Amino acid sequence: MTNYNLVFVTERSQRHQKTALAAAPECLNVQMLVNSDRNELIESLAEADYLISERVGEIDASLIQAAPKLKLIQRLGSLTYDIDLNVAKQEGIEVCYLPIESVINVAEHLVLQMLALGKRVVEAQQVINTKIYDSRKSSQTTADIFAYNWSGMKNLQRLTGRTVGILGFGQIGAELSSRLRGWNCKILYNKRRPLPEDVEKMLGITYAEREDLTAQSDYICNLLPYNKSTHLSLNATFFEQMKQGAYFISCGAGSVMDFDALAHKLESGWLAGVAVDSFDIEPPNSSHPLISLITKNHNVFFTPHIAAGNTQDPVEKRKQDYHNILNHIYNLPRNYIVIKGTRNK
């Protein structure tokens, strides 16, 4: 069996690295580069047949030209703006991308969270579940006879036209912004390195400093990853800066949030609602500052860390990362081709 050299570039944690390596087919000699510097990457690309770039990372002309044997670049995720496609085409290198199923699932879940808070879904369900309407007089409904909002619910809000702020904009943020486009939302984002203007225009988003984003957003979506710099970065000061009546939504890392401070701003009435999928302690117990608010009729929507979708063997799931490379080796059709390459095997 012929073996091929693959460079796998990632910024993700060891847990994700190990899973990706375990999923690699035997015909690939995988070199995993984590937060690598440019010189290390150039040196590794000298003998590389294939390159996988996980989620982000600039692949410019000099990197591509440093890889004389490179046949295909596989981007894990939907964004390819930071790959020099013109040079790749000139060099005969194929470029493909792979939408990440779990990323799309999280984006959908974020929309669910926003709608659940604005429409006060949990409160509405409680009205039905507690059967407080059994003692009320009921009538057969017609075109003219009906009891709209017979439970007297208040503060029902729409999502259309609202300002949505996204903290930690990456692949999930890109998928979320595309799904909000039809809602005519104004989308602000904040990340360490702002995106190029043409990418912002393509995605329909606007960069904002964190203070501006928090002050303007009707919905704030936390997608921050966990590291030393983000630990408890969403603290009392952050929540105090949010506009009164805003909603806070999180599918980001749990430990970036000060949950005591978040619970206080919700309980005080400053925030109109909170939706969280991942917590600082999992599973959270009944004494957790947010969980304890469930019984106090606050507008909350909590889910047990399920935003990424169905649970399955993570190694089996990550085998799809390599499908296009295997298809290239065996001359089979590739998926999500951006540039069709002509470089020989």
C-alpha positions in Angstrom: 0.0 0.0 0.0 1.3 3.4 -0.9 1.4 5.9 1.9 0.8 9.6 1.6 2.0 12.4 3.8 -0.8 14.6 5.3 -0.3 17.8 7.3 -3.2 18.4 9.7 -3.3 22.0 11.0 -5.6 22.7 14.0 -6.1 25.0 17.0 -8.4 22.7 18.8 -7.8 20.9 22.1 -6.0 17.6 22.7 -9.3 15.7 23.0 -10.2 16.7 19.4 -6.7 16.1 18.1 -6.6 12.6 19.5 -10.0 11.8 17.9 -8.9 13.1 14.5 -5.7 11.1 14.6 -7.6 7.9 15.6 -10.0 8.4 12.6 -7.2 8.7 10.0 -6.9 5.9 7.4 -3.8 3.7 7.4 -2.6 5.0 4.1 -2.0 8.5 5.5 1.1 9.5 7.5 -0.5 12.3 9.6 1.5 15.1 11.1 -0.6 17.1 13.5 0.5 20.7 13.9 -1.2 22.6 16.8 -1.0 26.4 16.8 2.2 26.0 14.7 4.5 28.8 13.7 5.0 29.6 10.0 8.5 28.1 9.8 7.3 24.8 11.2 4.4 24.7 8.7 6.6 25.5 5.7 9.1 22.8 6.7 6.3 20.2 7.1 4.7 21.2 3.7 7.8 20.4 1.8 6.9 16.7 1.7 3.2 16.9 2.1 0.8 15.3 -0.4 -2.3 16.6 1.4 -3.2 19.4 3.8 -6.2 19.6 6.2 -6.9 23.0 7.7 -9.3 22.7 10.6 -11.8 25.6 10.6 -9.4 28.6 10.1 -5.8 29.5 9.3 -4.4 31.5 6.4 -2.9 29.5 3.6 -1.3 32.1 1.4 0.9 32.0 -1.8 4.2 31.3 0.0 2.8 28.4 1.9 1.2 26.8 -1.2 4.4 27.3 -3.2 6.4 25.7 -0.3 4.5 22.5 -1.0 5.7 21.1 -4.4 4.0 17.7 -3.9 0.7 19.1 -2.5 -2.4 17.8 -4.4 -5.4 18.8 -2.3 -6.2 21.2 0.5 -9.2 20.2 2.7 -10.8 22.9 4.8 -12.9 21.5 7.7 -15.7 24.1 7.8 -17.4 26.3 5.3 -15.1 29.3 5.2 -12.3 29.4 2.6 -11.7 33.2 2.4 -8.2 32.8 4.0 -7.0 30.3 1.3 -5.3 31.9 -1.7 -7.5 30.2 -4.3 -5.8 31.9 -7.3 -2.4 30.5 -6.4 -3.9 27.1 -5.6 -5.5 27.0 -9.1 -2.3 28.1 -10.8 -0.4 25.3 -9.0 -3.0 22.7 -9.9 -3.9 22.1 -6.3 -7.5 21.1 -5.6 -9.3 22.9 -2.7 -12.3 21.5 -1.0 -14.3 22.3 2.1 -16.4 20.2 4.4 -19.3 21.8 6.3 -19.2 20.5 9.9 -22.3 18.7 10.9 -22.0 19.5 14.6 -21.3 23.2 13.8 -24.5 23.4 11.8 -26.4 21.7 14.6 -25.2 24.3 17.1 -26.2 27.2 14.8 -29.7 25.7 14.5 -29.8 25.4 18.3 -28.9 29.0 18.8 -31.8 30.0 16.7 -34.0 27.8 18.8 -32.7 29.4 22.0 -33.4 32.9 20.7 -36.9 32.0 19.6 -37.6 30.1 22.9 -36.7 33.2 24.9 -38.5 35.8 22.8 -41.7 33.6 22.6 -41.3 32.6 26.2 -41.7 28.9 25.2 -40.9 27.4 28.7 -43.6 29.6 30.3 -46.1 28.7 27.7 -45.4 25.0 28.2 -45.8 25.4 31.9 -49.2 26.9 31.4 -50.2 23.8 29.4 -48.5 21.3 31.8 -50.0 22.7 35.0 -53.6 22.6 33.6 -54.5 25.9 35.3 -57.2 26.4 32.7 -59.3 23.4 33.7 -61.5 25.6 35.9 -62.2 28.2 33.2 -65.2 28.3 30.9 -64.4 27.1 27.4 -66.1 27.7 24.1 -65.9 26.1 20.7 -63.7 28.2 18.5 -64.8 29.6 15.2 -63.5 32.3 12.8 -64.9 34.9 15.2 -64.9 33.1 18.6 -61.5 32.4 20.2 -59.6 33.3 23.3 -56.3 34.7 22.1 -53.6 34.6 24.8 -56.1 33.2 27.3 -53.3 32.6 29.8 -52.4 36.3 29.9 -48.7 35.9 28.9 -46.7 39.1 28.6 -43.5 40.3 26.9 -43.7 38.2 23.8 -41.0 39.4 21.3 -40.1 38.7 17.7 -36.7 37.9 16.4 -37.1 39.6 13.0 -35.3 42.9 12.7 -33.5 42.6 16.0 -29.8 43.2 16.6 -27.8 40.0 17.3 -24.3 40.2 18.8 -22.0 37.2 18.3 -19.0 36.8 20.7 -16.3 34.5 19.4 -17.1 34.5 15.7 -15.9 31.4 13.8 -17.5 28.6 11.8 -20.5 28.5 14.1 -21.0 32.2 13.9 -20.8 32.0 10.1 -23.5 29.3 10.0 -25.6 31.2 12.4 -25.4 34.5 10.5 -26.5 32.7 7.3 -29.5 31.4 9.1 -30.4 34.8 10.5 -30.2 36.5 7.1 -33.9 35.7 6.4 -34.9 37.2 9.7 -33.5 40.6 8.6 -31.4 40.8 11.8 -28.5 43.3 12.2 -25.6 41.1 13.1 -22.6 42.4 15.1 -19.6 40.2 15.8 -16.5 40.3 17.9 -13.3 38.2 17.7 -9.6 38.6 18.2 -8.9 39.3 14.5 -11.6 41.0 12.5 -12.5 39.5 9.2 -11.7 41.1 5.9 -14.3 43.6 4.7 -15.3 41.5 1.7 -16.0 38.5 4.0 -18.1 40.7 6.3 -20.1 41.8 3.3 -20.6 38.3 2.1 -21.8 37.1 5.5 -23.8 40.3 6.2 -22.1 41.1 9.5 -20.4 44.1 11.1 -17.4 44.1 13.4 -18.0 45.8 16.8 -15.8 46.3 19.9 -17.1 44.2 22.7 -18.4 47.3 24.7 -20.4 48.4 21.6 -21.7 45.0 20.9 -23.0 44.5 24.4 -24.6 47.9 24.5 -26.4 47.5 21.2 -27.5 43.9 21.0 -31.0 42.7 21.7 -29.6 39.1 21.7 -26.1 38.2 22.6 -24.8 34.8 21.6 -21.7 33.5 23.4 -19.6 31.2 21.3 -16.3 31.8 23.1 -13.9 28.9 23.5 -12.3 28.2 26.8 -8.7 29.2 27.5 -6.8 31.2 30.1 -7.8 34.5 28.5 -11.5 33.7 28.4 -11.9 32.2 31.8 -14.8 34.0 33.5 -14.4 36.8 31.0 -18.2 37.2 30.9 -18.5 38.6 34.4 -20.5 41.1 36.4 -19.1 44.0 34.4 -20.0 42.4 31.1 -23.6 41.6 32.1 -23.9 45.1 33.5 -23.0 46.5 30.1 -25.7 44.6 28.3 -28.8 46.7 27.4 -31.7 46.4 29.7 -34.2 43.9 28.4 -31.7 42.0 26.3 -31.5 38.2 26.0 -28.3 36.2 26.7 -27.7 33.0 24.8 -24.8 30.6 25.1 -23.5 27.6 23.3 -19.9 28.5 24.0 -17.7 27.1 26.8 -19.4 27.1 30.2 -16.5 28.3 32.2 -16.2 31.6 30.4 -19.3 32.8 32.3 -19.7 34.0 35.9 -23.0 32.2 36.5 -23.6 34.0 39.9 -23.4 37.3 38.1 -25.6 36.1 35.2 -28.2 34.8 37.6 -28.2 38.1 39.5 -28.8 40.1 36.3 -31.7 37.8 35.3 -33.3 37.8 38.8 -33.0 41.6 39.1 -35.0 42.0 35.8 -32.2 43.6 33.9 -32.1 40.7 31.4 -35.2 39.6 29.7 -34.1 35.9 29.5 -31.2 33.5 29.5 -30.7 30.3 27.4 -27.7 28.1 28.1 -26.6 24.7 26.7 -23.2 24.3 28.4 -22.4 25.0 32.1 -19.3 25.6 34.2 -20.1 22.3 36.1 -21.6 19.4 34.3 -24.1 18.1 35.0 -25.2 21.1 37.1 -27.0 20.3 40.4 -30.1 21.9 41.8 -28.1 24.4 43.8 -26.5 25.9 40.7 -27.3 29.6 40.5 -29.1 29.4 37.2 -30.8 26.0 37.7 -32.3 27.3 41.0 -34.1 30.0 39.0 -36.2 27.5 37.0 -38.8 27.3 39.7 -39.0 31.1 40.1 -40.8 31.6 36.8 -38.0 33.5 35.1 -37.7 33.4 31.3 -35.0 30.7 31.0 -34.3 27.9 28.5 -31.7 25.4 29.5 -30.6 22.3 27.6 -28.3 19.5 28.8 -25.3 20.2 26.4 -27.0 18.8 23.3 -26.6 21.6 20.8 -24.1 19.7 18.7 -26.7 17.0 17.9 -26.8 13.2 18.2 -24.2 11.4 20.2 -22.2 8.9 18.2 -18.7 7.3 18.2 -16.5 10.5 17.8 -13.8 8.6 15.9 -16.3 7.2 13.5 -17.8 10.6 13.0 -14.4 12.2 12.2 -13.6 9.7 9.5 -15.5 12.0 7.1 -12.6 14.5 7.5 -10.6 12.3 5.2 -13.2 11.3 2.7 -12.2 13.8 0.0 -8.5 12.8 0.4 -9.3 9.1 0.0 -11.6 10.0 -3.0 -8.7 11.9 -4.6 -6.3 8.9 -4.0 -8.8 6.5 -5.6 -9.9 9.0 -8.3 -13.5 9.2 -7.0 -15.8 12.2 -7.0 -15.0 14.8 -4.4 -17.5 16.9 -2.4 -17.7 20.7 -1.9 -15.0 21.5 -4.5 -13.9 25.1 -4.6 -11.0 24.7 -7.1 -10.5 21.6 -9.3 -6.9 20.6 -9.2 -4.8 19.1 -12.0 -1.6 18.2 -10.2 -0.6 14.6 -10.7 -0.8 12.0 -8.0 
